[in-house]
Every structure is written in C-alpha cells, then in structure tokens.
Amino acid sequence: MLEEPFTNPKFLPAPLFSEAEDSPQRIVPNTINANSRLKSFYIKNVIPLVCRPGEEESSASLGASVVRDVTALQAMSRRIHYGKLVAEAKFQANTELYSQLIRAQDADGLMDLLTDSAVEEKLLLRVREKARAYGRDIKTGGSEAAVNDSALKVDPDTVVLAYRELMIPLTKEVQVAYLLRRLDSLVIAVTAGWARVAAVEYTTGNPLNSSPRAINAKAHAAELKVHDSVKSVFDDVASGAVSFGVVPLDSSVTGVDIQTLGALIDSHRPNGADLVVCDQISLQPSYAVISQPVKSGRPIPLTKASRVITTSMASEYCRGQISEVPGIKIHLVDTYFEAVEKLIETVKEDPKAVAVIPTPYLYEMIEDYDQDFKSIIIPNADLDNVKLQFGILRRPLANSSATGSDRTLIAFNVNHRHGSLMGALDCFRSSQVNLSSLHSFPASTGFDFVAIADG
C-alpha cells in the first residue's frame, strides 16, 4: 500500500495476484501517488548537482549510476509515502480536531497542524551530518581533522536541498491529500463531459480508458459537482466549497483551453484566489458498453453481444470491434439517451443486447435511470492519437514543493508597432526560458498576450 508505482498503472497489465484480504489495513485505501513529481525534481534538480559536469555519456559507470538512481528514487518514494502512516497516526491521536478540518476541507489548516518547523530544522541538520559522513574513512585513535565539504563524495548542500525543497514539502502535501479524503468527504467540482471521467479516474485509480475492463461508475467515493462552465469550477475551488476542481487544459485536436487559461489569469489578479494546477491527468476518447445481465451479474463484452444499440456516429467509431462479432445486429437511434431506453426495453427479450455510448454519458445514465447497469470501457481505436489533458485545480498550499517541470503563465502587453512582439519574446530567448505556447487575448482581459513557460 505504501509502495507506489512510478509507471502509470493504465499502461501496465492487470496484476496476477491481488492483495491479501486478511492483511492489516494501517491506513485508509487511497490512490495518492507523488512519484511523477519526485522523479521530475530528481532528474531536473538533483542529478545536475550530483553528476560532475563534462563527463562523457559513454562513461562505463553510467549503467551502474542509473541502477543507483532507481534505488535512490525508490527510497525517496517510500519515505514520502510513509507520510500517510504519520498522518493516520496524528488523525487517530486527535480525531476531533482533524475531523473538523477535514469536513471543512481546510487544506491550509491541516498543513499548519502537520508542520513543526523546529523538527524540520533538526532533520536538515541530521541530513547534513549524514551526508558529510558518507563515503569517508573512519579514523580511530585520535580526533578527526576538519573536512572540507568540497572534497566529499556528495555535496551536503545538495542533499539538504533535496530534503528542504522536495522531501519535506512533498511529504506534507501527500499527508494533506490523504487527510482530505480520510472521511470520505471528498467533493470535486468538474465541468460536464470528459472532466467528469478524469475526476473519477484521478480519485479511484481506475484506468477507465485503457484496455477493456469492467467498472462500476457508482464506486467512486467522491461527490462530484458538475458545472456547465469553467468559471463555476474556479469559483467553487476559490470559495473552499470543494476539495479541488478538474478543468480541461488542452487537447491534441483543439489545443489549449482558452476558458481555463483566462480563468487562471483572473485568479491571479489583485484580490484573486491565486489558484494553481497541482497535477494533470490525460485521457483518450473511449466508449462505454452498457448491459443489464440477468443471471451472471457480470457486464457483457462487445464480443459476446447479440445486438448493439447506438448512434450512427458511435457505430462508425466502433466499426472495427463490431465487425469482428459474427451475426451481431445493429440498431441505430438518434441520441444516446434513446439508446439506453431502447436497451431497457430490449433486454427483456434479448438479454445479450448492449448499448454503446461515449464514456461521459455513462454517469448521466446511471443518475437518470434507476437501473442496474453494468459497463465495460473500450478505447476508441480511430482516435488513438487524440489526447485530452485535464488539470487538478486547488488553492495554493504554503511551502509547496517545486518539481522543475512546473509551468508558469505569463501575461503581458506590447506597444503596437513593428517588431514589438519579437522584442518582447527576445527576453525569454536570452534568459533560456522555453515557451510551450503563446496566445493572443481579447483587449477586455487587459492583456495582449499570454505565454506558458516551462520550468
């Protein structure tokens, strides 16, 4: 439970063995995993300080050093995620106070309660001394001579930096995230559509858009507040009415979501909430195969269906999978709601009938119809190259950790004369700042351009 993977589980085959049911539950089951941020910080910030500049890439020691990198990352990951055990112990020791903060979704209050600056300073002193002792010969029979830090195998400042800038703040962020979900009081604001799918996958860990697998859309513990606009999600997060929000960031088809970009800019104006995107999750378009099995209780896969009820558009996207089923019948309707209603009528005579709808509609169907639907998610093979990126939106935490892969919004104006934009962008080139995108904005926003800078 405290060994978190560095590889996204959606890209891995299903495990052969499940966790023993009689194993002790020391913490509440959760899907919190900070390894992507840990790995990014380690590669971008730690390795350049540890490795000597000028070493050739063909060095014979590179292979061995990579093995040590893996060992170091695993040890750091365990240390960070052991914070869940510490958070649980503190919750048990002061349940009433922590419960009040959790029910109020007060992340800042939890962070203050978890922070002990004096203990953190003592930890950094111990880390420095251990780093100075690493790799040194032990001398006996006399006092040791003063040691120059520059002659040590590892610069103690580098190790202290890793603890101060990453290990300590990231451990506390994991603890806060764990506690916010401790009482099943997680409330998430989302926009309608795919953001809802992203929120469920982010909180439950179910890879809804990977290889076909059965899911139960009622299984997520979080309460979702679905909004029609990105601004409403930002308002909910800013007011503290929800734990966090899920908003669209960009699509490989349509590019950056301008509404989200504008809302982020507004959030950082004077007296704004200064909201941040603390994490990201990507999806690929997928479809839900809905069934109502009478006997087995298990969902019916498309390969074993006798009839498919869907729209003409969905049937085109699933044409490859449908054509592989011999003798299958196709019933086309105008809307996805009609497909589900027709399925409810048809299963009485044809128990192996299924309806195929885009995954976001699955949750609406379960809410609108009092039926025991079972579903299997299948990827949309025709849109395999399409990626939808969503951001996890929250209020800023004090002393949150940087990763080296952070992104910054930069809004600016230019004088409307020849070459003014090129001149403004030249400062990024001279400072070696990479801009991943540049967007012109309406005059009503007060800015001419918004750039997204990496790092």
Summary of the structure (lengths in Angstrom):
residues: 455
radius of gyration: 26.1
end to end distance: 31.4
largest distance: 92.1
contacts: 1312
relative contact order: 0.11
helix: 43%
strand: 18%
